[in-house]
Amino acid sequence: MEAKSESKPLTQLQAINAVRESVGLAEVSAVDAHAPDALSVLARQQVATTITELEAQTNRYRQAAIAQKQDSKAIEKLSDRIEQQLIHVSTVLEQFVPGTPLRLVTPASKTILYGVVAGADAKKRSGSPAAPNRWKLRILVADSARQITVPLSKFNTGRAGAIDATVQTEDWFGNSVYSLFDMQQEAGRINRQIFTGNLIKAFEKYSNGKLVNYTDYRGEVCQGLIMPKGFDIESELTKEPVAFKEPQQVFRFLTDLTNRQGTVKTLDELLLLKPQQAGEGFILQAPKLKESGGRYYLDEELIAAAGSDFYSVADRMEVVIPPERLERVLGVVMHQRNYKLAAFEFKEVARQLMGVSLPTLEKVEVEVVKPPVVSQPVAHANQPRPEPTVERPAVETPVSPPVPNQPPMGQLEKRILRFLRNAGIEQDVMTSQDFHLRIENEPFIPLVVERQGDELYLTHYLTQNSDMFIDSEMVFRVQGEGRIEFKETAVQSLRGGESRLPDRAFAQIFSKNIVQQGFAEAAHVQLQAQAAPEVEMVTPQESEDERSQMPSDMRQYLEVKEQYPDAIVLVKSPDQRFYEAFFEGARPLMEHLEMIGTSTESGVKELGRVRVAGFPVGSLHKYLDRLAQHGEVVIAEGEGAIAIHPHHPYEPTAIEEPAQAPVEPIPRSQIPAPASKEPEFQIQNLFDLDQFTGAHQNGHRELLPPIQPGLDRR
């Protein structure tokens, strides 16, 4: 897809003036007025003075530090370390003076950047003055990042995670590094790749992407995983290991096809199998650490198949497998333990053996459909303007009638009112100060319709670690008499957090989507289902065959509920992350804890989807007492363990207040408004992988915390 660049780099003139400012020279109005040789001479003089002062400070620190040491080896070690630090910092300062053009290679993605040194700074802190982590190099880059700051502890050290820099006046194409600043100004748009479809699977595989909303060529808002600049899916696919399905395929790959030069590993790369180079057998290796390799070299069936125990070699455990036992070993690994063995080298050979080929990308030309332009009402010159409103103390006076001749509502507002009407909730929304409805409409993200005071919210929420945050939202002001007025939209910003803007064009697209996706019809069906009597409880007479089709936690719930029919029963989800209640047992959580219920597949065709509600295991201490006030609470902790918490009704304590003298009433206009305490609402990072690794084993299930009434969402 084509994406707009978030920001442009500095111009060449801006970069020059930034360097001149760092050495104390005046700005210039044109590139030709800059004298690079004069700047270089001045910069080197300043660096020489800095290094001289640094050497003096370091020597004083060295003498003071050595005076506190008694052991000669410790003194020698300390002196050597300080000397190495001083050499590294001095070398970098001498080589990369302000104004020096350079080429950078980032450590993780190996991205190449070109830029100019702007200066070096040292932090004032205790310890060695020559410690590299005290010094930072400021570099102006010909990129949208504009400037990066690199600590000298991560600059040209040769260690993992360090940036690699070389002095270079031109790029590969012969362009001056300074000229690249102006050349990059023209790169206003860039090509980025974005995943659609199963975004959870995509994020598990490529966690360096960002979840975003984007507008496709049809003008519709969609969800996707946008990848960083320079990401190429075809290149990434060539790096993927090739998994084998059968032991015979592994044997052929290790022997005939790679001439006994290949190796195979499990996908976690902890178990390695390779041919012996000085024999006919094979070697199976695993890490010596018990936490990582113990499940392999302590596996009794694997040892029996190999015919001997693993033995220690340096930092690993290994066993030699005779050729006649290889098939048995592979059977244990691949079939009994279900470990995937894959080729991380000779991948093209492995693909040919497996008969697979890499997918190719085809560019599809589509006709771009521009979103329709919505005309806004224009106030005419002869139309009377409403008087500005002024806040005054509240007094009991008759309410004045609404101002006549209000401008007509736009198409956006009319579409939203029509949506509320078709959903059967228009009257409730417009007359209630506190309305809430969550509309389920698979496969789309649920839509939450809320009225809080004079504001109407239509929101798609996402969840992370059981916390709820806004994916996209429209906000309207409710004006009464069946009128609303658009206020703003909110989406997740690429930089993190919410971005709230009065983006009417986005709201037009958003409103069309919820209409076209059938949310009004879904709300109508949902409200009818809620009004109808529900009979969802599975009785003990349910056949064992049907109950065996249910998820494990649902079966456990029914078993415990049969033993304690009058109790509030909670069971742990299979991933041990939530306490859940099903069927009618979900109602106490929804009513007493104000939780939002949802539904899940029962596995029984005749039963279909059933109600479920729950909360994170770590929140039990917050909810247990509240539940126990309404009945006995029975918690199934797994493996047959059951905890019973008795019913203790809530008994308010009467407090006798001392008699007080009568107080003269204060007029309402003089009573100050009580300060409202804003509830905490914390948004966590969207890209935390833990939300995906703990996915429910019985299918997707949302367990959402309640929306707090009166939440200040601005």
N, C-alpha and C positions, 0 to 999 in steps of 0.2 A: 504494500500500500504506500501511497505518497503521504508523508507527514510534514507538517510545518515545523521548521526549526524553532525551538523555544527562544533562542536568543542568538544574536550575531556576535562574532568576535570583535575585538578592538580594530580600529583602522590602523594603518601604518603610522599615521601622524600621531594618533593617540598613544600607540606603543612607544614611539620615540619620546614623546613628552613625558610619559610615565617614567622612563629610564632617566631622562634629564632631571626630572624632579628629585629622583632618589639620590643623585650625586650633587644636588644643589645648583643646577643650571636653570636658567630661565626657559620658559616654553618658547617654541617657534611656531610660526603661523603656516609654514609650508615645509614639506619634506626636504626640498632643496636647501633650505636655510640651516639644516642640521649638519654639524661637522662631526662625523663619527670618530675621526682620529683624535680630535681634541678631547672628546668625551672619554675615549679609551685611556688616554694619558692621565686625566684627572681621576678616573675610576681606579686605575692601578696604584696611583699614589695613595688614595684613601685606603685601599685594601692592604697596602704595605704597612701603613700606620696601624691599622686594625690588628694585623698579625703580630706586630711588635708589641702592642699592648697585651695581646692574648698570651704571648710567650712569657711576659713578665708576670701576669696574673697567675698563669699555670705554674711557674716556678715557685711562687710564694705558696700556692696551695699545696704543691708537692712537698715542700719542706715542712709545712705544718702537719700534713697527713703522715709523713714518715716519722715525725717526732713522736707520734702516738703509737707506733708499732715497736715491738720488741724483737720479733722473729726476723732473722735476716732473709729468709725465703719470702716471707710475706712482704717485706720491704721491697725486695727485688721485683716481685710480681706486681705490686702496686705501681712502682716506678715505670715498669714496662708498659703497663696498661695506660697510664697517663701519657706516656710518650707516643704510643700508637694513636691515641685520641688526638693529640696535638698535630701529629703528622697528617692524619686524615682531614681534619678541619682546615688546616693551613693549605693543603694541596687543593681542596675544593675551592676555597676562597681565591687562591691565586689563579686557578684555571678558569673559573667561571665568574669573572668580574662583571659588574653591571654593563649591559649592552652586548654581551656575548651571545651570538646566535647558536642554537644547539638543537640536537635531535634527541627525543625522549622515547623510550620504549617502556610501557607500563608493565608491571610484573604479572598481573593476572591474565588479562586478555591479550597481552602483547600488542596493544594498540600503539601506533607510531604517531607522535605529535612533534611539531616543530614550534619553536618559540625563542624568546629572548630573555636573558636574565635581567630582572628588575632590581635585585638587591638581596642582601643577606641580613638577618636579624638574629639577635641572641636574647634569650630570656634571662632575667635576673632571678636566680635561684641558688640554693645551697648546693655544694658539691663542686666537682671539677669544672673550671671555666671552659675546658676543652672538650667536655662531654658532647658528643655529636647530637644527642637529643635536645640539647639546649639551643642549637643553631638551626635555623630554617632558611631555605633558599626560596625566594619569590620569583616565579617564572611566568611571564606573559606568553600565552599560547595562541596560535592562529586557529582557534577552535571556539565553539560556543561557550566553553568553560571559562574563557577569557584569562583567568589566572589560576595557577595552582601553587600551593605552598608545600614544600617537601622538607621534612626534617633530614639533617645530614646523616642521621642513623639509618635512613632508608635511601640514601643517595650514593650510587656507585660503590656499594660495599661488597658486591658479588654474592651476597646471601639471598636466600629465598625471600620474596616479598619486597625486594629493593628495586627502585627504579634505575634503569640503565640510561646514562646520558653521555653524549659525545659532542664536542664542539664541531659544528657543521654550518657552513655559510649558505649551502644550497640544498634543495631536495633532490630526489632521484631524477627529476625532469629538468634540472638545471635552473629552477626558479630560485631567486634570492629568498632567504627565509623572511626577511623584512617585507618583501613584496607579497608573501602569502597572506598577510593580514588583510590587504585590500582584495586579494583574489577570493578569499573566503566570504567576503561581503556579499558576493553574488549567489552564494549557495543558500538561498532562502528556504528551499524545500529539500527534503532528503527522502530516500526510499527506506522504509522500515518493513519488517515482516511481522505479521500478527497471526496468532493462532485463534481459531474459532472452534465451536463444537464442544468437546469435553475439556473444559478449561482446567478442571482439577487434575486430570491426567497430564495435561500439558505443563501445568505448574510443577507437578511432581518431577517431571523430567527436566524442565528448563526453569529453574527457580530464579534465574536472573532477569526474568521478564516482569512486567507490571500489568496488573489487571486494570483495564480502562473501559470506558464507554466510547464508542466511535460512531460516526455517521457513515453508512455505506453509500454505494452509488445510487441507491433508490431513495435516499434521504431518510432512512430508518435508523434509529439508535440501536446499536447492538453491543454486546459485551465481547471482549477479546483479551488476549494476552499479547501485549506488544513487546517486541524484543529490542535489545540495545542496538545502537548503530554498529554496523559491520557484521551483525549476525546473519549467517547464511544457512538455511536449513539443509540444503544439499551438501554443504561442506560438513555440517554437524552429523548428518546421517552416515557419512563415510567413516566417522570416528567411532560409531556404535559397534560394540562387540557382536559377533554372530553366534547365536545360541544353537546348540545341537539338540536333537530330539532323541536319538537312539545311541546306545553304546557302540554299535558297529560304525556309526559315522565318526565318533571320536577316535576309534582305532585307526580308521583309514586316514583321517586327517593327521594323526601323530606319526604315522609310518610312511605309507606310500606317497601321499600327496605333498608332504613337506620334507620328505627324505630324513625323517626323525629329527627335524629342526624345530618343529612347532611345539607349542605349549597350549594347554587349556586351563581355564580358571573358573571358579564360581563367580557369579555376578558381583559379589562383594570383594572379590580378588583376594580372599583369605586362604582358599584351598587351591593348590596348583598341582597339575599333573604334567609330567614331561618324560620323554624317553631318556634312558641312560645313554650317555655318550661313549662309555667304556664297557658296554655290555648290551645284552638283548632285553633286559627288563625295563621297568618304568619306575619313576620316583614320584611319590606323593608327598607334598610339603604343606605345612600349616604353621602359623606363628606360634612361638613358644609361650606367649602370654596366654594364661588359661582363659581370661575373659574373652579373647577373640578366637584363639585356635583350639581351646579345650574341647569344644563340641565335636571337633574332627578327630583329634588324636586320642581322645578318651572314648570314642564310639566303639563298643565291644563288637558289634556286627561288622564294622569296617575293618577292625583289627583281625577278626576271624577270616574275612574274605581275603585280606592281604597275606595272611599266613604268618605274620610276625608283628611285634610291637613297634611303635614309633620310637625313634631314638633322637637324642639331642645333637644338633649341629649348629654351632654359633647361636644365632637368635631365632632358630626355627626348629621344628620337629619334622622328621621325615621317615619314610619307610620305603624299602625297595620291594616292588611288586614283580614277581616272576611273570613272564608272558602268558603262561597258562592260567593265571589268576586274574588277569586284567579284566576279563568280562564279568567275573563275579564282583570285583570291586566297583566297576562302573554300574552294575545293577543295583548295588546298595546305594551308591551316591545318587544316581539319576532316578531310580524307580522307587526304592524304599524311602529315601530321605527327600526326594523331590528337589534336589539341588540342581540348578541349571548350570551346565558347563558350557563355556563359550570361548571362542577364539578372539583374542585381543591383538594378535599378530596374524599375518597371512590371511587377512579378512576377505580379500577377493577370492582366494582359494576356497575358503569356507563357504562363501556365497554360492560359488559354482557347485560345490558339493551338495548344498542344501537346495539348489535350484531356485534361489531367490535373487532378485535384482533390486537395485535402489530405485525408488520412485523418482520420476522427473516432474519438474514444475512446468506448466504451460501457462503462458500469459493469455488471459481471456479479455478481449476488448469488449467493453460494455459502454452503452450510451449513458452518460451521466445525466441524472434527473435532478434538476435544481429544485429545492423546496419552494413552494409557492410563496409569493410575497403577499403578506397580509396587510391590507390597508388599515391604518390607524385612524380613529376619529379625529377630525381637525376642528378646533373651536373657531367659529367665525368671528369676525371683528365686531359685528353687531349683537353677538350673543352675550347676555349678561354673565359676568363672572361671579361665582359664589364668594360670599364674604369670608375672609380668613377666620378660622376658629381660634378663640383665646380661652385658655384654661382658667376657670374661676372656681372658687369654693363651692362645694355641693350645697344647694339649697332646694327646698321642696317647692318647686314651681312646675307648672304644667309643661310637658315636653312639647316643643314646637314641632309642627309638621315638617316632613322632609322638604328639601329644596326642590321646587318644580323644575322641569325642563333639564333633567340630567342628561349628559351625553349618552348615546346608546352604547351597549356593551360590544366588545369586539368578538370576532369569531371564536377566539380561544375561550373566553369566558362562557359563551353560549354552548360551545362543545362540552365543556366540563359540566355545566348544569344539565345538559341533555344526557350525559353519561350518568349523573347521579339519579336522574329521573328514571332512566331505563334500568338502573340497578335496584330501584325501589327504595332508595335511601335519601332522596332529595329533601323530603319534609323533615326527617330526623336530623339531617345535617344542618339545615338552615334554621331550625328552631331550637336546637340544643347547643349549649355552651361547651359541652364535653361529650364528644362522640368518638367512637373508635370501632373500626371494622377492618379485619384482615381478610383479604380476598385471595383464596387459593385458586390458581389457574395454571396447572401444569401444562407444558414444561416451562412456563415463564416464571420469573421471580415473583413471589406474592406481592400484591399491591395493598398498602395500608392507607386507609382513608381516615383522617383524624380532624376533628374540630376542637380547637383549644382557644377559648375566648372568641375573639373576632377574627381568627385566622384559620384557614382551611389548608390542610396538608395532604398531598397525594405522594406517597413515598414508596420506593423499592428499597428494602433493607437487605443487607447481607450480614452474615454472622462470622465471627472469628473468636475461637476459644470461648464460645458461649456468650460473647459480648456482641451487641448489635450496633451496626453503624450504617450510615446512609450511603446507598449506591447512587441513587438519583432521586430528585424530589422537585415538586412544584408547590409553591405557596401562593395562596390567594387571600385577600381581605374580604370578609363577609360584611356587606354594607346594609343588609336588611332588605325587605320587600323583594326577595328573590333576586338580588343583585350581588355579584362578586367582582373583584378587581384583581388582576394579576399583580403580584408583588415581586417574586424572584424565583430562581431555580438554584439547586445545589447539586453538585457532583463531586466525586473524589478527584482532587488535583493530582497531576503527574508528579508534583513536588511533595505530595503527602498532605493529608488533611482535607478539609472541605473547601470548595470554591463556590461562593455564593454571588450570583450576579443577576441583574434583571434581564436575563437573556430570553426575550420573548420568542425568538426564532426556535430555540431549543425546546421551549415549552410547547410550541405548536407541534413539533415532531413528537414529543413525549405524549401529548394528549391524543394525537392520531393513533399512536401505537397502542395505547390502552383500549381505545375503541375498536381498532381492527383486530386486536388479539383476544377480544371477547371477554374482557373483565366485567362488563356490565351484566352479561348473561350468566357468567360464573357467580357473581354476587347474588343474582336473583335465585339461582338454584341453591346456593349455599344458605340463604335466608329461609327458603322454603323447607330445606332439610332440617334446619335448626328448629323451625316451628312445629314440625311433625313429631309425633312421639317416637322416641328411639328405643329400640330393643337390641342392644348390642352384647349384653352379658352372655357369655358362653356358660351354660349350665354344666354341672358335673356329669350329666348324662351324655355329654358330647362324646362321640366315639373316639377311641384311642387313635384310630387311623387318621381322623381329621386333626386331632390335637398334635399328632406327630409332625404334621405339615407346618405347624406354626414355628416362628422363631423361638430360640431357646429361652430368651428372657420372657416372652409372652407365655410360654408353657409354664415356666417357673412361677410367674405371677398367678396363674390360675390355680396351681397346686397349693400355693400359700393362701390364696383367697378362700379356697375350700376349707382350710383348717381354721381360718380366722375370718368368717364371712362379714362380721360387723366392724372390722378394723380397717384403718387406712393402710393399705399394703404398698410398699415400695420395693422394687428389685433393681439390681444393678444391670446396666447395659452390658452386652458382651465385651465391649472394649474397656469396661470398668471405669468409665468417665462420668456416667450419669446415673442418678436414681430416677426410675420411671414408674408410672402407673398407667394401666390400660383400661379400656372399656369405661364403665361408669366410675371406676376408681380414679379416673383422671379428673373428675369434677371437683373433688376437694382441693386439688392443687390449683385449679383454675379459679375457684370461687374464693378460697381463703388466702391463697398466696398471690392472687391476681396474675397468674401466669397465662400465657397464650397457648391453647391446645392446638394440636395438629392431628394428622392421621397417618397411619402406616398400613402396609399390606399385612393381612393376617396369615396369608398362605393358604387359607381355606376359600375355595371358589365361591361357595354359597354365602360366606360371611363378608368377603371383600375387605375394604379398608375399615379400620377401627380407630377410635380415638386414643391418643396418647399424650401425656404431658410429663415433664420432668425438669430436673435442674442438676447442675454439676455436683459431683460428689463433695467437692470442697466447700459447697454452700450449705451442707446439711445443718451445721450449727446455727445458721441464720433462720432456717425454716422449721426445725424440728419442734420447738416449743409452740410455734403458732399452729402447727398441725395437731399437736397433742391437746390443745385447747378444745378441739372439735371431735376428738375420739382417740381410741387406742391406736398407736402407730406400730406396725410390724414391718421390720426391714430385713429382707433376705440379702445377706452379704455374699452369697455364693458358697458352693461346696457344702450345702446343708446348714450353714450357720444362720441363725435367725435371732435378731435382737428385738425385744418387745419393750415399748415405751408406753406406760399407762396413761390413761386419759386424765388430764387435770384441767377442769374448766377454769376459765378466766374469772377471777373474782376481784372486781375493782375495790380498792380500799377507800373507805370514806375518810375524808380529812376535814376535821372541824376547824373552821377558821374563827379566830377571835372576833368578837363583835367590834365593829368600827362605827365611828361617828358618821352620820349621813354626810355625803359629799354633794356639793352643788353640781348639777349636771353641766357638762361642757357642751356647747353647741357643736353639731357635727362638723361644721366648717372649720372648727379649730382643732379637731382631733387629728393628730398626725397619722399618716398611713403607716401601718407596721411594716418593718423591713422584711422583705421576703428572702428567705434563705435559698439560694440557688442550689439545686441538687447536683451532686457530682455526676458527670457524664464523660467518660474517658474513651477515646477512640484509639484502638491499638493498630499496629502495623498490619495492612492487608496481606502482606507477603510473608507471614509467619507460616512456616511449613507444617507446624504441629497440628494446625487445623485439618490438614489433609491426611497426615500419617495416622491419626486416630479415627479414621472414618468408620462409621457403623458397618458391621459385617452383614447385617440383614437388609441392606438397602438404605437409600438416603432417607434421613429423618432429621427434621429440624426441631431443636429444643431451644426456644427463644425465651429470654428473660422478659418480664413485663415492661411495658412502656410506662414511665412514670408520668402521671397526670401533672399538668402545669409545667412541663419541662421547657425551660427557656432555650429554644433551638436556634437562636440567632448568634 
